[in-house]
C-alpha cells in the first residue's frame, strides 16, 4: 500500500538541488516516487508507510544538506 505525502524542503536554489533531493528521496527504502518542487519548497513523496515514515523522509532531506520543517 503506497501513501503520498508532501514534505517541506527548504534551501533549494536551483534544479541541481532539486535533482539532489529527488535522488536521495528515491534512494530511500520504501519510496516509490518523489516529485520535488523548487518553487513550492516541497516534495510530494509516494512511499510505503511500513518501510519508512515522514520523519525518516525529512531526515533524508536534512542529511542531503537541506532543511525540512515538520508541518
Ligand atoms: Cu542548487
PDB file of the backbone (N, CA, C, O) and the ligand in Angstrom, with CONECT records:
HET     CU  A 101       1
ATOM      1  N   UNK A   1       0.859  -1.197   0.000  1.00  0.00           N
ATOM      2  CA  UNK A   1       0.000   0.000   0.000  1.00  0.00           C
ATOM      3  C   UNK A   1       0.890   1.240   0.000  1.00  0.00           C
ATOM      4  O   UNK A   1       1.701   1.439   0.904  1.00  0.00           O
ATOM      5  N   UNK A   2       0.726   2.056  -1.013  1.00  0.00           N
ATOM      6  CA  UNK A   2       1.533   3.272  -1.104  1.00  0.00           C
ATOM      7  C   UNK A   2       0.729   4.464  -0.615  1.00  0.00           C
ATOM      8  O   UNK A   2      -0.460   4.612  -0.896  1.00  0.00           O
ATOM      9  N   UNK A   3       1.429   5.303   0.128  1.00  0.00           N
ATOM     10  CA  UNK A   3       0.818   6.518   0.660  1.00  0.00           C
ATOM     11  C   UNK A   3       1.559   7.708   0.054  1.00  0.00           C
ATOM     12  O   UNK A   3       2.751   7.611  -0.238  1.00  0.00           O
ATOM     13  N   UNK A   4       0.875   8.812  -0.133  1.00  0.00           N
ATOM     14  CA  UNK A   4       1.515  10.015  -0.665  1.00  0.00           C
ATOM     15  C   UNK A   4       1.442  11.124   0.364  1.00  0.00           C
ATOM     16  O   UNK A   4       0.394  11.363   0.963  1.00  0.00           O
ATOM     17  N   UNK A   5       2.565  11.799   0.565  1.00  0.00           N
ATOM     18  CA  UNK A   5       2.590  12.928   1.491  1.00  0.00           C
ATOM     19  C   UNK A   5       3.482  14.013   0.915  1.00  0.00           C
ATOM     20  O   UNK A   5       4.389  13.739   0.128  1.00  0.00           O
ATOM     21  N   UNK A   6       3.217  15.234   1.314  1.00  0.00           N
ATOM     22  CA  UNK A   6       4.042  16.368   0.906  1.00  0.00           C
ATOM     23  C   UNK A   6       4.889  16.791   2.095  1.00  0.00           C
ATOM     24  O   UNK A   6       4.374  17.060   3.181  1.00  0.00           O
ATOM     25  N   UNK A   7       6.194  16.845   1.873  1.00  0.00           N
ATOM     26  CA  UNK A   7       7.081  17.302   2.946  1.00  0.00           C
ATOM     27  C   UNK A   7       7.722  18.630   2.551  1.00  0.00           C
ATOM     28  O   UNK A   7       7.920  18.924   1.372  1.00  0.00           O
ATOM     29  N   UNK A   8       8.037  19.415   3.569  1.00  0.00           N
ATOM     30  CA  UNK A   8       8.679  20.705   3.392  1.00  0.00           C
ATOM     31  C   UNK A   8      10.156  20.501   3.018  1.00  0.00           C
ATOM     32  O   UNK A   8      10.843  19.674   3.619  1.00  0.00           O
ATOM     33  N   UNK A   9      10.637  21.255   2.029  1.00  0.00           N
ATOM     34  CA  UNK A   9      12.070  21.218   1.685  1.00  0.00           C
ATOM     35  C   UNK A   9      12.531  22.662   1.480  1.00  0.00           C
ATOM     36  O   UNK A   9      12.108  23.331   0.537  1.00  0.00           O
ATOM     37  N   UNK A  10      13.398  23.128   2.369  1.00  0.00           N
ATOM     38  CA  UNK A  10      13.911  24.490   2.279  1.00  0.00           C
ATOM     39  C   UNK A  10      15.389  24.456   1.904  1.00  0.00           C
ATOM     40  O   UNK A  10      16.100  23.500   2.215  1.00  0.00           O
ATOM     41  N   UNK A  11      15.840  25.512   1.232  1.00  0.00           N
ATOM     42  CA  UNK A  11      17.259  25.657   0.935  1.00  0.00           C
ATOM     43  C   UNK A  11      17.657  25.292  -0.476  1.00  0.00           C
ATOM     44  O   UNK A  11      18.833  25.375  -0.830  1.00  0.00           O
ATOM     45  N   UNK A  12      16.681  24.884  -1.301  1.00  0.00           N
ATOM     46  CA  UNK A  12      16.995  24.569  -2.700  1.00  0.00           C
ATOM     47  C   UNK A  12      17.066  25.875  -3.489  1.00  0.00           C
ATOM     48  O   UNK A  12      16.200  26.740  -3.355  1.00  0.00           O
ATOM     49  N   UNK A  13      18.107  26.006  -4.314  1.00  0.00           N
ATOM     50  CA  UNK A  13      18.265  27.246  -5.086  1.00  0.00           C
ATOM     51  C   UNK A  13      18.256  27.026  -6.597  1.00  0.00           C
ATOM     52  O   UNK A  13      18.130  27.987  -7.356  1.00  0.00           O
ATOM     53  N   UNK A  14      18.387  25.789  -7.039  1.00  0.00           N
ATOM     54  CA  UNK A  14      18.437  25.551  -8.483  1.00  0.00           C
ATOM     55  C   UNK A  14      17.982  24.134  -8.788  1.00  0.00           C
ATOM     56  O   UNK A  14      17.670  23.361  -7.883  1.00  0.00           O
ATOM     57  N   UNK A  15      17.948  23.800 -10.076  1.00  0.00           N
ATOM     58  CA  UNK A  15      17.492  22.459 -10.465  1.00  0.00           C
ATOM     59  C   UNK A  15      18.479  21.379 -10.020  1.00  0.00           C
ATOM     60  O   UNK A  15      18.113  20.210  -9.900  1.00  0.00           O
ATOM     61  N   UNK A  16      19.742  21.777  -9.773  1.00  0.00           N
ATOM     62  CA  UNK A  16      20.700  20.814  -9.236  1.00  0.00           C
ATOM     63  C   UNK A  16      20.283  20.352  -7.852  1.00  0.00           C
ATOM     64  O   UNK A  16      20.377  19.172  -7.516  1.00  0.00           O
ATOM     65  N   UNK A  17      19.815  21.320  -7.044  1.00  0.00           N
ATOM     66  CA  UNK A  17      19.311  20.984  -5.710  1.00  0.00           C
ATOM     67  C   UNK A  17      18.093  20.070  -5.822  1.00  0.00           C
ATOM     68  O   UNK A  17      17.959  19.102  -5.074  1.00  0.00           O
ATOM     69  N   UNK A  18      17.218  20.386  -6.757  1.00  0.00           N
ATOM     70  CA  UNK A  18      16.020  19.568  -6.966  1.00  0.00           C
ATOM     71  C   UNK A  18      16.427  18.138  -7.305  1.00  0.00           C
ATOM     72  O   UNK A  18      15.851  17.178  -6.792  1.00  0.00           O
ATOM     73  N   UNK A  19      17.433  18.007  -8.181  1.00  0.00           N
ATOM     74  CA  UNK A  19      17.904  16.674  -8.573  1.00  0.00           C
ATOM     75  C   UNK A  19      18.491  15.934  -7.380  1.00  0.00           C
ATOM     76  O   UNK A  19      18.277  14.731  -7.227  1.00  0.00           O
ATOM     77  N   UNK A  20      19.239  16.656  -6.523  1.00  0.00           N
ATOM     78  CA  UNK A  20      19.838  16.026  -5.344  1.00  0.00           C
ATOM     79  C   UNK A  20      18.768  15.507  -4.391  1.00  0.00           C
ATOM     80  O   UNK A  20      18.842  14.373  -3.919  1.00  0.00           O
ATOM     81  N   UNK A  21      17.778  16.343  -4.113  1.00  0.00           N
ATOM     82  CA  UNK A  21      16.716  15.940  -3.186  1.00  0.00           C
ATOM     83  C   UNK A  21      15.923  14.779  -3.778  1.00  0.00           C
ATOM     84  O   UNK A  21      15.588  13.828  -3.073  1.00  0.00           O
ATOM     85  N   UNK A  22      15.625  14.859  -5.065  1.00  0.00           N
ATOM     86  CA  UNK A  22      14.897  13.777  -5.729  1.00  0.00           C
ATOM     87  C   UNK A  22      15.670  12.471  -5.610  1.00  0.00           C
ATOM     88  O   UNK A  22      15.092  11.421  -5.328  1.00  0.00           O
ATOM     89  N   UNK A  23      16.978  12.543  -5.825  1.00  0.00           N
ATOM     90  CA  UNK A  23      17.808  11.339  -5.792  1.00  0.00           C
ATOM     91  C   UNK A  23      17.817  10.713  -4.398  1.00  0.00           C
ATOM     92  O   UNK A  23      17.643   9.501  -4.272  1.00  0.00           O
ATOM     93  N   UNK A  24      18.017  11.518  -3.346  1.00  0.00           N
ATOM     94  CA  UNK A  24      18.087  10.929  -2.004  1.00  0.00           C
ATOM     95  C   UNK A  24      16.736  10.371  -1.579  1.00  0.00           C
ATOM     96  O   UNK A  24      16.669   9.346  -0.900  1.00  0.00           O
ATOM     97  N   UNK A  25      15.670  11.040  -1.975  1.00  0.00           N
ATOM     98  CA  UNK A  25      14.353  10.516  -1.593  1.00  0.00           C
ATOM     99  C   UNK A  25      14.078   9.200  -2.302  1.00  0.00           C
ATOM    100  O   UNK A  25      13.636   8.233  -1.682  1.00  0.00           O
ATOM    101  N   UNK A  26      14.344   9.166  -3.617  1.00  0.00           N
ATOM    102  CA  UNK A  26      14.082   7.937  -4.381  1.00  0.00           C
ATOM    103  C   UNK A  26      14.978   6.787  -3.936  1.00  0.00           C
ATOM    104  O   UNK A  26      14.622   5.620  -4.099  1.00  0.00           O
ATOM    105  N   UNK A  27      16.148   7.116  -3.370  1.00  0.00           N
ATOM    106  CA  UNK A  27      17.068   6.076  -2.907  1.00  0.00           C
ATOM    107  C   UNK A  27      16.674   5.534  -1.541  1.00  0.00           C
ATOM    108  O   UNK A  27      17.217   4.521  -1.101  1.00  0.00           O
ATOM    109  N   UNK A  28      15.742   6.189  -0.867  1.00  0.00           N
ATOM    110  CA  UNK A  28      15.340   5.748   0.468  1.00  0.00           C
ATOM    111  C   UNK A  28      14.462   4.507   0.359  1.00  0.00           C
ATOM    112  O   UNK A  28      13.621   4.411  -0.535  1.00  0.00           O
ATOM    113  N   UNK A  29      14.661   3.555   1.275  1.00  0.00           N
ATOM    114  CA  UNK A  29      13.862   2.329   1.239  1.00  0.00           C
ATOM    115  C   UNK A  29      12.375   2.632   1.389  1.00  0.00           C
ATOM    116  O   UNK A  29      11.971   3.402   2.261  1.00  0.00           O
ATOM    117  N   UNK A  30      11.579   2.027   0.540  1.00  0.00           N
ATOM    118  CA  UNK A  30      10.136   2.207   0.642  1.00  0.00           C
ATOM    119  C   UNK A  30       9.585   3.342  -0.189  1.00  0.00           C
ATOM    120  O   UNK A  30       8.369   3.506  -0.277  1.00  0.00           O
ATOM    121  N   UNK A  31      10.461   4.137  -0.808  1.00  0.00           N
ATOM    122  CA  UNK A  31       9.986   5.254  -1.631  1.00  0.00           C
ATOM    123  C   UNK A  31       9.800   4.800  -3.071  1.00  0.00           C
ATOM    124  O   UNK A  31      10.736   4.314  -3.706  1.00  0.00           O
ATOM    125  N   UNK A  32       8.574   4.964  -3.582  1.00  0.00           N
ATOM    126  CA  UNK A  32       8.264   4.562  -4.956  1.00  0.00           C
ATOM    127  C   UNK A  32       8.545   5.689  -5.930  1.00  0.00           C
ATOM    128  O   UNK A  32       8.996   5.454  -7.052  1.00  0.00           O
ATOM    129  N   UNK A  33       8.272   6.942  -5.490  1.00  0.00           N
ATOM    130  CA  UNK A  33       8.484   8.086  -6.386  1.00  0.00           C
ATOM    131  C   UNK A  33       8.543   9.353  -5.548  1.00  0.00           C
ATOM    132  O   UNK A  33       8.007   9.415  -4.441  1.00  0.00           O
ATOM    133  N   UNK A  34       9.207  10.362  -6.103  1.00  0.00           N
ATOM    134  CA  UNK A  34       9.278  11.662  -5.435  1.00  0.00           C
ATOM    135  C   UNK A  34       9.262  12.758  -6.489  1.00  0.00           C
ATOM    136  O   UNK A  34      10.004  12.709  -7.470  1.00  0.00           O
ATOM    137  N   UNK A  35       8.414  13.738  -6.274  1.00  0.00           N
ATOM    138  CA  UNK A  35       8.312  14.886  -7.191  1.00  0.00           C
ATOM    139  C   UNK A  35       8.655  16.132  -6.383  1.00  0.00           C
ATOM    140  O   UNK A  35       7.898  16.544  -5.503  1.00  0.00           O
ATOM    141  N   UNK A  36       9.799  16.722  -6.691  1.00  0.00           N
ATOM    142  CA  UNK A  36      10.305  17.836  -5.896  1.00  0.00           C
ATOM    143  C   UNK A  36      10.052  19.147  -6.630  1.00  0.00           C
ATOM    144  O   UNK A  36      10.315  19.265  -7.826  1.00  0.00           O
ATOM    145  N   UNK A  37       9.536  20.134  -5.891  1.00  0.00           N
ATOM    146  CA  UNK A  37       9.249  21.447  -6.476  1.00  0.00           C
ATOM    147  C   UNK A  37      10.133  22.521  -5.865  1.00  0.00           C
ATOM    148  O   UNK A  37      10.083  22.779  -4.663  1.00  0.00           O
ATOM    149  N   UNK A  38      10.944  23.141  -6.716  1.00  0.00           N
ATOM    150  CA  UNK A  38      11.779  24.264  -6.277  1.00  0.00           C
ATOM    151  C   UNK A  38      10.898  25.444  -5.876  1.00  0.00           C
ATOM    152  O   UNK A  38      11.145  26.091  -4.858  1.00  0.00           O
ATOM    153  N   UNK A  39       9.868  25.722  -6.679  1.00  0.00           N
ATOM    154  CA  UNK A  39       9.012  26.885  -6.451  1.00  0.00           C
ATOM    155  C   UNK A  39       8.196  26.748  -5.170  1.00  0.00           C
ATOM    156  O   UNK A  39       7.982  27.726  -4.454  1.00  0.00           O
ATOM    157  N   UNK A  40       7.744  25.531  -4.886  1.00  0.00           N
ATOM    158  CA  UNK A  40       6.870  25.337  -3.725  1.00  0.00           C
ATOM    159  C   UNK A  40       7.625  24.875  -2.488  1.00  0.00           C
ATOM    160  O   UNK A  40       7.019  24.642  -1.442  1.00  0.00           O
ATOM    161  N   UNK A  41       8.960  24.739  -2.598  1.00  0.00           N
ATOM    162  CA  UNK A  41       9.783  24.323  -1.459  1.00  0.00           C
ATOM    163  C   UNK A  41       9.220  23.062  -0.821  1.00  0.00           C
ATOM    164  O   UNK A  41       9.076  22.977   0.399  1.00  0.00           O
ATOM    165  N   UNK A  42       8.907  22.095  -1.654  1.00  0.00           N
ATOM    166  CA  UNK A  42       8.298  20.887  -1.109  1.00  0.00           C
ATOM    167  C   UNK A  42       8.598  19.683  -1.996  1.00  0.00           C
ATOM    168  O   UNK A  42       9.079  19.808  -3.122  1.00  0.00           O
ATOM    169  N   UNK A  43       8.294  18.520  -1.444  1.00  0.00           N
ATOM    170  CA  UNK A  43       8.415  17.281  -2.199  1.00  0.00           C
ATOM    171  C   UNK A  43       7.177  16.434  -1.942  1.00  0.00           C
ATOM    172  O   UNK A  43       6.773  16.230  -0.797  1.00  0.00           O
ATOM    173  N   UNK A  44       6.590  15.951  -3.013  1.00  0.00           N
ATOM    174  CA  UNK A  44       5.478  15.023  -2.909  1.00  0.00           C
ATOM    175  C   UNK A  44       6.066  13.626  -3.060  1.00  0.00           C
ATOM    176  O   UNK A  44       6.671  13.304  -4.083  1.00  0.00           O
ATOM    177  N   UNK A  45       5.884  12.807  -2.043  1.00  0.00           N
ATOM    178  CA  UNK A  45       6.562  11.512  -1.993  1.00  0.00           C
ATOM    179  C   UNK A  45       5.552  10.382  -1.906  1.00  0.00           C
ATOM    180  O   UNK A  45       4.650  10.407  -1.068  1.00  0.00           O
ATOM    181  N   UNK A  46       5.708   9.383  -2.781  1.00  0.00           N
ATOM    182  CA  UNK A  46       4.911   8.159  -2.713  1.00  0.00           C
ATOM    183  C   UNK A  46       5.754   7.125  -1.978  1.00  0.00           C
ATOM    184  O   UNK A  46       6.848   6.784  -2.429  1.00  0.00           O
ATOM    185  N   UNK A  47       5.258   6.626  -0.858  1.00  0.00           N
ATOM    186  CA  UNK A  47       6.071   5.713  -0.053  1.00  0.00           C
ATOM    187  C   UNK A  47       5.215   4.651   0.626  1.00  0.00           C
ATOM    188  O   UNK A  47       4.001   4.788   0.775  1.00  0.00           O
ATOM    189  N   UNK A  48       5.903   3.588   1.029  1.00  0.00           N
ATOM    190  CA  UNK A  48       5.263   2.503   1.772  1.00  0.00           C
ATOM    191  C   UNK A  48       5.432   2.796   3.256  1.00  0.00           C
ATOM    192  O   UNK A  48       6.551   2.730   3.766  1.00  0.00           O
ATOM    193  N   UNK A  49       4.353   3.116   3.960  1.00  0.00           N
ATOM    194  CA  UNK A  49       4.468   3.508   5.371  1.00  0.00           C
ATOM    195  C   UNK A  49       4.936   2.382   6.294  1.00  0.00           C
ATOM    196  O   UNK A  49       5.258   2.635   7.455  1.00  0.00           O
ATOM    197  N   UNK A  50       4.977   1.149   5.799  1.00  0.00           N
ATOM    198  CA  UNK A  50       5.513   0.074   6.636  1.00  0.00           C
ATOM    199  C   UNK A  50       7.041   0.040   6.561  1.00  0.00           C
ATOM    200  O   UNK A  50       7.686  -0.629   7.368  1.00  0.00           O
ATOM    201  N   UNK A  51       7.621   0.759   5.594  1.00  0.00           N
ATOM    202  CA  UNK A  51       9.075   0.765   5.417  1.00  0.00           C
ATOM    203  C   UNK A  51       9.730   2.075   5.819  1.00  0.00           C
ATOM    204  O   UNK A  51      10.897   2.080   6.211  1.00  0.00           O
ATOM    205  N   UNK A  52       9.007   3.188   5.729  1.00  0.00           N
ATOM    206  CA  UNK A  52       9.598   4.493   6.029  1.00  0.00           C
ATOM    207  C   UNK A  52       8.488   5.431   6.493  1.00  0.00           C
ATOM    208  O   UNK A  52       7.333   5.297   6.087  1.00  0.00           O
ATOM    209  N   UNK A  53       8.857   6.382   7.349  1.00  0.00           N
ATOM    210  CA  UNK A  53       7.851   7.336   7.808  1.00  0.00           C
ATOM    211  C   UNK A  53       8.273   8.764   7.457  1.00  0.00           C
ATOM    212  O   UNK A  53       9.355   8.992   6.917  1.00  0.00           O
ATOM    213  N   UNK A  54       7.408   9.705   7.768  1.00  0.00           N
ATOM    214  CA  UNK A  54       7.675  11.096   7.397  1.00  0.00           C
ATOM    215  C   UNK A  54       8.937  11.628   8.047  1.00  0.00           C
ATOM    216  O   UNK A  54       9.682  12.395   7.437  1.00  0.00           O
ATOM    217  N   UNK A  55       9.179  11.217   9.296  1.00  0.00           N
ATOM    218  CA  UNK A  55      10.382  11.678   9.978  1.00  0.00           C
ATOM    219  C   UNK A  55      11.635  11.231   9.254  1.00  0.00           C
ATOM    220  O   UNK A  55      12.586  12.001   9.122  1.00  0.00           O
ATOM    221  N   UNK A  56      11.646  10.000   8.786  1.00  0.00           N
ATOM    222  CA  UNK A  56      12.813   9.472   8.067  1.00  0.00           C
ATOM    223  C   UNK A  56      12.956  10.126   6.701  1.00  0.00           C
ATOM    224  O   UNK A  56      14.074  10.346   6.236  1.00  0.00           O
ATOM    225  N   UNK A  57      11.844  10.437   6.057  1.00  0.00           N
ATOM    226  CA  UNK A  57      11.907  11.146   4.769  1.00  0.00           C
ATOM    227  C   UNK A  57      12.503  12.533   4.975  1.00  0.00           C
ATOM    228  O   UNK A  57      13.370  12.960   4.212  1.00  0.00           O
ATOM    229  N   UNK A  58      12.041  13.236   6.005  1.00  0.00           N
ATOM    230  CA  UNK A  58      12.571  14.563   6.295  1.00  0.00           C
ATOM    231  C   UNK A  58      14.054  14.477   6.668  1.00  0.00           C
ATOM    232  O   UNK A  58      14.839  15.348   6.294  1.00  0.00           O
ATOM    233  N   UNK A  59      14.433  13.438   7.398  1.00  0.00           N
ATOM    234  CA  UNK A  59      15.830  13.282   7.780  1.00  0.00           C
ATOM    235  C   UNK A  59      16.708  13.045   6.552  1.00  0.00           C
ATOM    236  O   UNK A  59      17.847  13.510   6.513  1.00  0.00           O
ATOM    237  N   UNK A  60      16.206  12.345   5.569  1.00  0.00           N
ATOM    238  CA  UNK A  60      16.970  12.128   4.327  1.00  0.00           C
ATOM    239  C   UNK A  60      17.233  13.459   3.633  1.00  0.00           C
ATOM    240  O   UNK A  60      18.316  13.682   3.090  1.00  0.00           O
ATOM    241  N   UNK A  61      16.239  14.336   3.654  1.00  0.00           N
ATOM    242  CA  UNK A  61      16.398  15.679   3.066  1.00  0.00           C
ATOM    243  C   UNK A  61      17.457  16.466   3.835  1.00  0.00           C
ATOM    244  O   UNK A  61      18.314  17.121   3.243  1.00  0.00           O
ATOM    245  N   UNK A  62      17.383  16.389   5.163  1.00  0.00           N
ATOM    246  CA  UNK A  62      18.334  17.111   6.018  1.00  0.00           C
ATOM    247  C   UNK A  62      19.749  16.564   5.819  1.00  0.00           C
ATOM    248  O   UNK A  62      20.709  17.330   5.739  1.00  0.00           O
ATOM    249  N   UNK A  63      19.872  15.246   5.740  1.00  0.00           N
ATOM    250  CA  UNK A  63      21.188  14.627   5.537  1.00  0.00           C
ATOM    251  C   UNK A  63      21.798  15.041   4.185  1.00  0.00           C
ATOM    252  O   UNK A  63      23.018  15.031   4.023  1.00  0.00           O
ATOM    253  N   UNK A  64      20.948  15.400   3.229  1.00  0.00           N
ATOM    254  CA  UNK A  64      21.427  15.831   1.917  1.00  0.00           C
ATOM    255  C   UNK A  64      21.832  17.303   1.929  1.00  0.00           C
ATOM    256  O   UNK A  64      22.285  17.831   0.914  1.00  0.00           O
ATOM    257  N   UNK A  65      21.669  17.970   3.082  1.00  0.00           N
ATOM    258  CA  UNK A  65      22.132  19.345   3.209  1.00  0.00           C
ATOM    259  C   UNK A  65      21.060  20.413   3.091  1.00  0.00           C
ATOM    260  O   UNK A  65      21.358  21.595   2.923  1.00  0.00           O
ATOM    261  N   UNK A  66      19.788  19.975   3.184  1.00  0.00           N
ATOM    262  CA  UNK A  66      18.685  20.930   3.094  1.00  0.00           C
ATOM    263  C   UNK A  66      17.917  20.943   4.398  1.00  0.00           C
ATOM    264  O   UNK A  66      18.236  20.195   5.322  1.00  0.00           O
ATOM    265  N   UNK A  67      16.908  21.789   4.475  1.00  0.00           N
ATOM    266  CA  UNK A  67      16.107  21.895   5.693  1.00  0.00           C
ATOM    267  C   UNK A  67      14.726  21.309   5.410  1.00  0.00           C
ATOM    268  O   UNK A  67      14.217  21.385   4.291  1.00  0.00           O
ATOM    269  N   UNK A  68      14.137  20.727   6.442  1.00  0.00           N
ATOM    270  CA  UNK A  68      12.763  20.247   6.322  1.00  0.00           C
ATOM    271  C   UNK A  68      12.071  20.377   7.669  1.00  0.00           C
ATOM    272  O   UNK A  68      12.377  19.660   8.622  1.00  0.00           O
ATOM    273  N   UNK A  69      11.141  21.300   7.721  1.00  0.00           N
ATOM    274  CA  UNK A  69      10.392  21.519   8.965  1.00  0.00           C
ATOM    275  C   UNK A  69       9.195  20.580   9.023  1.00  0.00           C
ATOM    276  O   UNK A  69       8.595  20.260   7.996  1.00  0.00           O
ATOM    277  N   UNK A  70       8.854  20.142  10.225  1.00  0.00           N
ATOM    278  CA  UNK A  70       7.645  19.340  10.407  1.00  0.00           C
ATOM    279  C   UNK A  70       6.440  20.235  10.155  1.00  0.00           C
ATOM    280  O   UNK A  70       6.411  21.387  10.590  1.00  0.00           O
ATOM    281  N   UNK A  71       5.448  19.701   9.452  1.00  0.00           N
ATOM    282  CA  UNK A  71       4.277  20.527   9.152  1.00  0.00           C
ATOM    283  C   UNK A  71       3.175  20.269  10.167  1.00  0.00           C
ATOM    284  O   UNK A  71       2.105  20.872  10.084  1.00  0.00           O
TER     285      UNK A  71
HETATM  286 CU    CU A 101      21.181  24.041  -6.410  1.00  0.00          CU
END
